[in-house]
Amino acid sequence: MVCLQVCHHPPISACHAESERFTFWQDQRWKNKFWGKSLEIVPTGMVNVTLPRYGDHYEWNKVVTCIHNVLSQQRYLEHYGEVTIQNLTNNTCTCKITFVKSRYWGSDSNKNEVQGTVIDQSGNVIHRFGGLWHEGIFCDTLPTPKCIWKPNTQPKDYLLYYGFSSFAMELNELTPNLKPLLPPTDTRLRPDQRMLEEGMVGEADKKKDEVEEIQRERRKHLSKRGEEHVPRFFKKAKDSCGRDVWLTNGTYWELRKNPGFSNLENVTLW
């Protein structure tokens, strides 16, 4: 997977991943709403997956994420809203999933509830499913009701690592054979991030200030020359609905060969 922050103001991040079985891409945009004790993060970008074997292209939106008790130590996340999953190459059916907003005085058993339906072109319900997204989702309209999805088991000591999954824990891993292949802008090479992972919190804060100052100065120089930063691995385009999207330009893996990044002029970010 290749991920890149393609715009700083407003912040927009784009990513792209592909294999023989699927291609996945999205750009992530969001708006924040602060309500005094909580902060809502409202995403506006769409998520896309194509399955070459079946000729399908699925697209869906994301729900609101709310950080409750944002100013206290008892913070927790909640997701709510409706997701609509559409197949852009075949409109035989559509899936609608509702992440239910918990009641203020409700018990923990009512949190993280999910309800969904699969409907045909005429609006008839083909399947119903539901459950708790942190435990499992069950479908009761199959010949034999069964669990259709459940989260992976959390890794050992996950609470010490902010509740990260194994995938999230490994994102910053940097092996000796991988390091020479990466562009110098890869975040696995970002010094303050590495310091924080190694428990050097004070040093990480100081280095973070230095890194951000370097980037602010670079933006000032570009602005004085009337220039804008051009993302190296993504390009701006329009989707089938006329919305602005950021798509891969297909150059990352070719540039990475030999290794190619050492032969290019690279931006100094830290």
Secondary structure, DSSP 8 states (H G I E B T S, - for coil): -EEEEEETTTTEEEEEEE-SS-EEEEEE-EEEEE-SSEEEEEE---EEEEETTTTEEEEE---EEEEESTTSS--EEEEEEEEEEEETT--SEEEEEEE----TT--GGGTTEEEEEEEETTS-EEEEEEEETTTEEEESSSSS-EEEE------TTGGGGTT--HHHHHTT---TTTGGGS-TT-GGG-HHHHHHHTT-HHHHHHHHHHHHHHHHHHHHHHHHTT-----SSEEEEE-TTS-EEEEE-S-HHHHHTTT-GGGS------
